[in-house]
Amino acid sequence: MSSMQDQTRQTLFNMGSGPQRLFELLPDPAPFADWREIRVDINPDCRPDICSNLGDLRPVIADGAADLIYCSHVIEHFHDHEVDAVLREFARILHRDGMLMLRLPDLAAVVAQFDPADPARPLYGSPAGPISALDVLYGHRSSIAQGNVFMAHRTGFTEASLASRLLEAGFDEVRTLPGPSVEFCAIASRGALSFGPQLEALIGWMMR
């Protein structure tokens, strides 16, 4: 494919992608048939397209380069004082007509299910194994024990608290959706909020 053709394709930036491409995880990737996915991660072992800290993307991603940003279970890994810089970078690289989708743990849901007698009690199952309140609050303990310190959690959010942070970071509209288990989704835009087929596909996948 020529570079000119590549420039005409819409782009999804998968922020904090881990080792897999999002398009390969979706049960129906058809809505993204003409899109390209760029994986961004700080961990070089994940072999991302761009290896970078999400808090400073200026050297590697231009203003308005993203038509859609997908960021799943990532911003809770930053120290709280670093989160605003990450969200401002997302606003900077997002096209005026683009959308941001964040998935992350819901502290309110964790508190509602917290077992004081057994905080390690599993709340739900995942491909990585059972997930407890301790895993949600502090990071996946098994991964951390195996040496993946990138999995540690350093802050947390509720739907209301994240919506406020997104508006302060420069987004004009924000909508939050409770997800399965103890997570939620936040959709944000710099212009009018619009749910296209790509965003609908991601929401449907998250809600499954």
C-alpha positions as CSV (number, residue, x, y, z in Angstrom):
1,M,0.0,0.0,0.0
2,S,1.4,3.4,-0.9
3,S,1.9,6.1,1.7
4,M,-0.7,8.3,-0.1
5,Q,-3.3,5.6,0.3
6,D,-2.3,5.0,3.9
7,Q,-2.8,8.7,4.7
8,T,-6.4,8.5,3.5
9,R,-7.3,5.7,5.9
10,Q,-8.9,6.5,9.2
11,T,-6.8,5.7,12.2
12,L,-7.5,4.1,15.5
13,F,-4.8,4.6,18.2
14,N,-4.8,1.7,20.7
15,M,-3.3,3.3,23.7
16,G,-1.5,1.0,26.2
17,S,-2.4,-1.8,23.8
18,G,-0.4,-4.6,25.4
19,P,0.7,-7.4,23.0
20,Q,-2.4,-7.8,20.8
21,R,-4.1,-5.7,18.1
22,L,-7.7,-4.7,19.0
23,F,-8.9,-5.5,15.5
24,E,-7.8,-9.1,16.1
25,L,-9.9,-9.3,19.3
26,L,-13.2,-8.0,18.0
27,P,-15.6,-10.8,17.0
28,D,-16.7,-8.7,14.0
29,P,-13.9,-6.4,12.7
30,A,-16.0,-5.4,9.6
31,P,-16.7,-1.8,10.8
32,F,-12.9,-1.3,10.8
33,A,-12.3,-2.9,7.4
34,D,-10.8,0.3,5.9
35,W,-9.1,1.5,9.1
36,R,-5.6,1.2,10.3
37,E,-4.7,0.5,14.0
38,I,-1.6,2.0,15.6
39,R,-0.6,0.3,18.9
40,V,1.1,2.5,21.5
41,D,2.6,1.1,24.7
42,I,5.4,1.9,27.1
43,N,6.5,-1.7,27.4
44,P,8.9,-2.7,24.6
45,D,8.2,-6.4,25.2
46,C,4.7,-5.8,23.7
47,R,6.4,-4.8,20.4
48,P,4.0,-1.8,19.9
49,D,4.1,0.3,16.7
50,I,5.1,3.2,18.9
51,C,6.9,2.7,22.2
52,S,6.1,5.8,24.3
53,N,4.9,7.1,27.6
54,L,1.3,8.3,27.0
55,G,1.9,11.4,29.0
56,D,4.1,12.9,26.3
57,L,3.2,11.9,22.8
58,R,4.3,15.1,21.0
59,P,7.6,13.6,19.7
60,V,5.7,10.7,18.0
61,I,2.1,11.7,17.2
62,A,0.9,14.9,15.5
63,D,-2.1,17.0,16.6
64,G,-5.4,15.7,15.3
65,A,-3.9,12.4,14.0
66,A,-6.5,10.1,15.7
67,D,-10.0,9.5,14.3
68,L,-10.6,7.1,17.3
69,I,-8.6,6.5,20.5
70,Y,-9.2,3.3,22.4
71,C,-7.6,3.0,25.8
72,S,-8.6,0.0,27.9
73,H,-7.5,-0.4,31.6
74,V,-4.6,1.9,31.3
75,I,-5.0,5.3,33.0
76,E,-5.4,3.7,36.4
77,H,-1.7,2.6,36.0
78,F,-0.5,6.3,36.2
79,H,0.0,8.3,39.4
80,D,-3.0,10.5,39.9
81,H,-1.1,13.7,39.2
82,E,0.0,12.3,35.8
83,V,-3.5,11.5,34.6
84,D,-4.4,15.0,33.5
85,A,-1.3,15.1,31.2
86,V,-2.4,11.8,29.6
87,L,-5.9,13.0,29.0
88,R,-4.7,16.4,27.6
89,E,-2.5,14.4,25.2
90,F,-5.5,12.3,24.1
91,A,-7.4,15.6,23.4
92,R,-4.5,17.0,21.5
93,I,-4.0,14.1,19.1
94,L,-7.8,13.5,18.6
95,H,-9.3,14.9,15.4
96,R,-12.0,17.5,15.9
97,D,-14.6,15.0,14.7
98,G,-12.9,12.0,16.5
99,M,-13.9,10.0,19.6
100,L,-12.1,8.7,22.7
101,M,-13.2,5.5,24.4
102,L,-11.8,4.6,27.8
103,R,-12.4,1.4,29.7
104,L,-11.4,1.1,33.3
105,P,-12.3,-0.3,36.7
106,D,-15.2,1.4,38.6
107,L,-14.2,2.1,42.1
108,A,-17.9,2.6,43.1
109,A,-18.7,-0.9,41.9
110,V,-15.7,-2.4,43.7
111,V,-16.7,-0.7,47.0
112,A,-20.2,-2.1,46.6
113,Q,-18.9,-5.6,46.2
114,F,-15.9,-5.4,48.6
115,D,-15.7,-8.2,51.2
116,P,-14.0,-6.9,54.3
117,A,-13.4,-10.5,55.5
118,D,-11.8,-11.6,52.3
119,P,-10.6,-8.8,49.9
120,A,-8.9,-11.5,47.8
121,R,-12.3,-13.1,47.0
122,P,-12.8,-13.2,43.2
123,L,-15.3,-10.7,41.9
124,Y,-15.3,-12.1,38.3
125,G,-13.3,-14.3,35.9
126,S,-11.0,-13.0,33.1
127,P,-8.7,-14.5,30.6
128,A,-5.9,-13.8,33.1
129,G,-7.7,-15.7,35.8
130,P,-10.0,-14.7,38.7
131,I,-10.0,-11.0,39.5
132,S,-10.4,-9.8,43.1
133,A,-11.0,-6.4,44.7
134,L,-7.2,-6.3,45.5
135,D,-6.4,-6.8,41.8
136,V,-8.7,-4.0,40.8
137,L,-7.4,-1.6,43.4
138,Y,-3.7,-2.3,43.2
139,G,-3.1,-4.1,39.9
140,H,-3.2,-7.7,38.7
141,R,-1.2,-9.4,41.5
142,S,-0.2,-12.5,39.5
143,S,1.3,-10.4,36.7
144,I,3.1,-8.2,39.1
145,A,4.5,-11.2,41.0
146,Q,5.9,-12.5,37.6
147,G,7.8,-9.2,37.2
148,N,5.4,-7.1,35.1
149,V,5.5,-4.0,37.2
150,F,3.7,-2.1,34.5
151,M,0.5,-3.8,35.8
152,A,0.5,-1.9,39.1
153,H,-2.4,0.5,39.7
154,R,-1.7,3.9,41.1
155,T,-5.1,5.6,41.1
156,G,-8.7,5.0,40.4
157,F,-12.0,6.5,39.2
158,T,-15.7,6.6,39.3
159,E,-17.9,7.5,36.4
160,A,-18.4,11.0,37.8
161,S,-14.8,11.7,38.7
162,L,-13.4,10.6,35.3
163,A,-16.1,12.6,33.5
164,S,-15.0,15.7,35.4
165,R,-11.3,15.1,34.6
166,L,-12.0,14.6,30.9
167,L,-13.9,18.0,30.7
168,E,-11.1,19.7,32.5
169,A,-8.6,18.2,30.0
170,G,-10.3,19.9,27.0
171,F,-13.0,17.5,25.9
172,D,-16.4,19.1,25.2
173,E,-18.8,16.2,25.7
174,V,-18.5,13.1,27.9
175,R,-20.8,10.2,28.4
176,T,-20.2,7.2,30.7
177,L,-21.7,3.7,30.5
178,P,-21.6,1.0,33.2
179,G,-20.0,-2.1,31.8
180,P,-19.9,-5.7,32.9
181,S,-18.3,-6.8,36.2
182,V,-16.7,-3.8,37.9
183,E,-15.8,-1.6,35.0
184,F,-17.2,1.3,33.1
185,C,-16.7,3.0,29.7
186,A,-16.3,6.7,29.1
187,I,-16.9,8.2,25.6
188,A,-15.5,11.7,25.0
189,S,-15.2,14.1,22.1
190,R,-13.8,17.5,21.3
191,G,-16.9,18.4,19.3
192,A,-20.4,17.0,19.2
193,L,-20.6,13.5,20.5
194,S,-21.6,11.1,17.7
195,F,-21.9,7.3,17.9
196,G,-20.7,5.8,14.6
197,P,-20.5,2.1,13.6
198,Q,-17.0,1.8,14.9
199,L,-17.8,3.2,18.4
200,E,-20.9,1.1,18.5
201,A,-18.9,-2.0,17.7
202,L,-16.5,-1.3,20.5
203,I,-19.3,-0.6,23.0
204,G,-21.1,-3.8,22.0
205,W,-17.9,-5.8,22.4
206,M,-17.3,-4.3,25.8
207,M,-20.9,-5.0,27.0
208,R,-20.9,-8.6,26.0
